[in-house]
Amino acid sequence: MKSLLLSLVACSLLSPVLCDQNPDFDSSQSASGWYFVRFNLPAGEQLTSVTGEMIVPPLEPTNGGTYYIWPGLETSTYDGIYQNVLSGTDSGTWAYFSGYCCTNPTLPWSDNLFVYEGQTLSYRNVLTDTTWATTQGNIDTGEVDNNSFDALVGKTFQSAVFAIELYSESWNFGPMTFQNIAITGTGSDASWCNETPENWQNGADYTISDLSATVDDFGVTCNIGSIVLNQPAAPAVKARTVTKTSSATVTPTPTGNAGVRTLPASGVWGCFSVLLLVFCSL
């Protein structure tokens, strides 16, 4: 029901795999911009917890498009992302939901919480034994939604992402604040916890405050007072038109029709096609 697929996006050695889904997506839309920062753990390590809050910005759609704002946990193989999505359309209402995007496995998304400008939203994504569980809610109203995803057993998440994703809309809502963040990963190398995370194509003007790292028997915890995505620093990364499938099952299509919105992976990865099939690497 919440299934969308993005066609092949411009490739580079510094690009990510990021995706989410939207129940109200308009098939006439095209991806108009990505802005995000990403904290990448060292090879061989994995995330065990990502928690924090975000403040709901104004919702001012002008072109009938869609806004997606989210923190996410990206897999080490760049084939999916576990995320807490704030989604807004010209309905005038923000919806807040969570889940894994987008295939292998294909999972249902959580119920929507409807939220409004100025409210503070919480998210807590924690690995217990082999199962990822999410608790997210609206701090102002006390609403809470809990979910666990047994099907993610065996998935390794290695990057924490804080993103703005725009479809047929511009960044017209001002600064986006993520706050009271704690990112925990395995290992003892805390070098990834710094004030200069990967900034996708240097596209966002951002500010990070009150960052510190601790290392203990549980691994490395990166505490961040706030990450504020202030405004675009350069023209947004553009992608091709997205169309909508008639089924929740996503089928590979060489022409790139329908379903999941994605971007290619970083490091040695090059181009990805729909459903994250590799068109080119190294």
PAZA-812576 format. One record per residue (C-alpha): x, y, z. Coordinates in steps of 0.5 Angstrom, whole numbers, plus 500, padded with zeros to 3 digits. Each point is the difference from the previous one (the first is absolute). Layout:
<sites>
+-----+-----+-----+
:   x :   y :   z :
+-----+-----+-----+
:   X :   Y :   Z :
...
+-----+-----+-----+
</sites>
This chain:
<sites>
+-----+-----+-----+
:   x :   y :   z :
+-----+-----+-----+
: 500 : 500 : 500 :
: 506 : 505 : 502 :
: 504 : 497 : 494 :
: 504 : 505 : 495 :
: 506 : 499 : 495 :
: 505 : 505 : 498 :
: 503 : 500 : 493 :
: 508 : 500 : 500 :
: 503 : 506 : 503 :
: 506 : 504 : 498 :
: 506 : 496 : 502 :
: 507 : 502 : 504 :
: 504 : 496 : 505 :
: 498 : 505 : 505 :
: 492 : 498 : 499 :
: 496 : 496 : 505 :
: 494 : 495 : 500 :
: 494 : 504 : 503 :
: 493 : 498 : 500 :
: 493 : 500 : 503 :
: 493 : 500 : 498 :
: 494 : 504 : 500 :
: 492 : 498 : 500 :
: 498 : 507 : 497 :
: 505 : 500 : 494 :
: 498 : 503 : 494 :
: 503 : 496 : 493 :
: 501 : 507 : 497 :
: 505 : 502 : 505 :
: 508 : 500 : 498 :
: 505 : 500 : 505 :
: 503 : 507 : 501 :
: 505 : 500 : 506 :
: 504 : 496 : 505 :
: 504 : 503 : 506 :
: 503 : 496 : 505 :
: 506 : 499 : 505 :
: 502 : 493 : 501 :
: 504 : 497 : 506 :
: 504 : 494 : 497 :
: 503 : 495 : 505 :
: 506 : 496 : 499 :
: 500 : 494 : 495 :
: 498 : 494 : 505 :
: 496 : 504 : 505 :
: 493 : 501 : 500 :
: 494 : 504 : 503 :
: 497 : 497 : 507 :
: 496 : 507 : 501 :
: 497 : 506 : 497 :
: 496 : 505 : 505 :
: 498 : 507 : 500 :
: 495 : 505 : 498 :
: 498 : 505 : 494 :
: 496 : 506 : 500 :
: 494 : 500 : 495 :
: 501 : 506 : 495 :
: 495 : 504 : 497 :
: 496 : 497 : 494 :
: 500 : 504 : 494 :
: 499 : 496 : 494 :
: 499 : 505 : 493 :
: 501 : 495 : 495 :
: 495 : 494 : 502 :
: 507 : 496 : 502 :
: 502 : 496 : 506 :
: 505 : 501 : 505 :
: 504 : 494 : 504 :
: 504 : 502 : 506 :
: 503 : 494 : 504 :
: 506 : 497 : 504 :
: 502 : 493 : 497 :
: 504 : 494 : 501 :
: 504 : 498 : 494 :
: 502 : 493 : 498 :
: 507 : 498 : 499 :
: 499 : 498 : 494 :
: 496 : 506 : 498 :
: 493 : 496 : 498 :
: 496 : 503 : 505 :
: 498 : 505 : 505 :
: 496 : 499 : 507 :
: 497 : 507 : 501 :
: 495 : 505 : 504 :
: 497 : 504 : 495 :
: 497 : 507 : 500 :
: 495 : 500 : 494 :
: 497 : 506 : 498 :
: 495 : 502 : 494 :
: 495 : 505 : 497 :
: 495 : 497 : 505 :
: 503 : 505 : 505 :
: 502 : 495 : 505 :
: 506 : 496 : 502 :
: 500 : 493 : 501 :
: 505 : 496 : 504 :
: 502 : 493 : 499 :
: 506 : 495 : 500 :
: 502 : 493 : 497 :
: 505 : 497 : 495 :
: 501 : 502 : 493 :
: 499 : 497 : 496 :
: 501 : 493 : 497 :
: 504 : 494 : 503 :
: 496 : 499 : 504 :
: 493 : 504 : 498 :
: 497 : 502 : 507 :
: 494 : 504 : 502 :
: 501 : 507 : 502 :
: 497 : 502 : 507 :
: 494 : 504 : 501 :
: 500 : 507 : 499 :
: 500 : 506 : 506 :
: 497 : 506 : 497 :
: 505 : 506 : 503 :
: 500 : 507 : 499 :
: 505 : 506 : 499 :
: 504 : 501 : 507 :
: 499 : 494 : 503 :
: 506 : 496 : 502 :
: 500 : 492 : 498 :
: 504 : 495 : 503 :
: 503 : 494 : 497 :
: 504 : 494 : 503 :
: 503 : 494 : 495 :
: 503 : 495 : 505 :
: 503 : 493 : 498 :
: 499 : 495 : 505 :
: 503 : 493 : 499 :
: 498 : 499 : 493 :
: 494 : 505 : 499 :
: 499 : 507 : 499 :
: 495 : 504 : 503 :
: 497 : 507 : 499 :
: 496 : 504 : 505 :
: 498 : 507 : 497 :
: 496 : 505 : 503 :
: 497 : 507 : 501 :
: 503 : 503 : 506 :
: 495 : 506 : 500 :
: 494 : 495 : 500 :
: 503 : 494 : 503 :
: 498 : 495 : 494 :
: 504 : 494 : 499 :
: 501 : 495 : 495 :
: 504 : 494 : 501 :
: 503 : 495 : 495 :
: 505 : 494 : 499 :
: 502 : 497 : 494 :
: 502 : 493 : 500 :
: 501 : 499 : 493 :
: 507 : 505 : 501 :
: 503 : 494 : 503 :
: 507 : 500 : 497 :
: 500 : 507 : 497 :
: 506 : 504 : 502 :
: 499 : 508 : 500 :
: 507 : 504 : 500 :
: 498 : 507 : 499 :
: 495 : 505 : 503 :
: 497 : 505 : 495 :
: 496 : 507 : 502 :
: 496 : 502 : 493 :
: 496 : 504 : 497 :
: 497 : 497 : 493 :
: 495 : 504 : 496 :
: 496 : 499 : 494 :
: 497 : 505 : 496 :
: 501 : 505 : 505 :
: 506 : 505 : 503 :
: 503 : 500 : 506 :
: 495 : 506 : 503 :
: 499 : 498 : 507 :
: 506 : 503 : 503 :
: 505 : 497 : 504 :
: 499 : 492 : 502 :
: 502 : 498 : 507 :
: 502 : 493 : 503 :
: 502 : 501 : 507 :
: 502 : 496 : 506 :
: 503 : 494 : 496 :
: 504 : 494 : 502 :
: 503 : 495 : 495 :
: 503 : 494 : 503 :
: 504 : 495 : 496 :
: 505 : 494 : 501 :
: 507 : 501 : 501 :
: 505 : 505 : 503 :
: 502 : 504 : 494 :
: 496 : 507 : 502 :
: 503 : 504 : 494 :
: 493 : 500 : 496 :
: 497 : 504 : 505 :
: 502 : 507 : 498 :
: 498 : 506 : 498 :
: 501 : 499 : 493 :
: 496 : 494 : 497 :
: 499 : 499 : 493 :
: 496 : 505 : 497 :
: 496 : 498 : 494 :
: 504 : 504 : 494 :
: 501 : 505 : 505 :
: 492 : 502 : 499 :
: 498 : 502 : 507 :
: 502 : 506 : 504 :
: 500 : 496 : 507 :
: 502 : 502 : 507 :
: 502 : 494 : 505 :
: 500 : 502 : 508 :
: 503 : 497 : 506 :
: 503 : 494 : 497 :
: 503 : 495 : 505 :
: 502 : 492 : 499 :
: 501 : 495 : 506 :
: 503 : 493 : 499 :
: 498 : 495 : 505 :
: 499 : 492 : 500 :
: 494 : 501 : 496 :
: 503 : 504 : 494 :
: 501 : 507 : 498 :
: 494 : 505 : 501 :
: 500 : 506 : 497 :
: 496 : 506 : 503 :
: 497 : 506 : 496 :
: 497 : 506 : 503 :
: 497 : 501 : 493 :
: 501 : 500 : 493 :
: 496 : 506 : 496 :
: 500 : 499 : 493 :
: 499 : 508 : 499 :
: 499 : 501 : 492 :
: 503 : 497 : 493 :
: 507 : 502 : 499 :
: 500 : 498 : 493 :
: 495 : 498 : 495 :
: 496 : 493 : 502 :
: 502 : 494 : 497 :
: 495 : 498 : 495 :
: 497 : 493 : 498 :
: 495 : 498 : 495 :
: 493 : 499 : 500 :
: 496 : 495 : 505 :
: 494 : 497 : 498 :
: 496 : 495 : 504 :
: 498 : 493 : 500 :
: 494 : 497 : 501 :
: 502 : 495 : 505 :
: 504 : 500 : 506 :
: 505 : 495 : 497 :
: 505 : 503 : 496 :
: 503 : 497 : 494 :
: 506 : 502 : 497 :
: 499 : 504 : 493 :
: 506 : 502 : 496 :
: 497 : 506 : 498 :
: 499 : 502 : 507 :
: 493 : 501 : 501 :
: 497 : 500 : 507 :
: 501 : 499 : 507 :
: 506 : 501 : 505 :
: 504 : 506 : 500 :
: 507 : 499 : 500 :
: 507 : 503 : 499 :
: 507 : 496 : 499 :
: 504 : 498 : 505 :
: 507 : 503 : 503 :
: 507 : 498 : 500 :
: 502 : 495 : 494 :
: 493 : 500 : 498 :
: 498 : 503 : 493 :
: 493 : 500 : 497 :
: 494 : 496 : 502 :
: 493 : 499 : 496 :
: 493 : 499 : 503 :
: 500 : 495 : 506 :
: 507 : 502 : 501 :
: 503 : 495 : 495 :
: 507 : 502 : 498 :
: 501 : 503 : 493 :
: 507 : 502 : 501 :
: 505 : 499 : 506 :
: 507 : 502 : 501 :
+-----+-----+-----+
</sites>
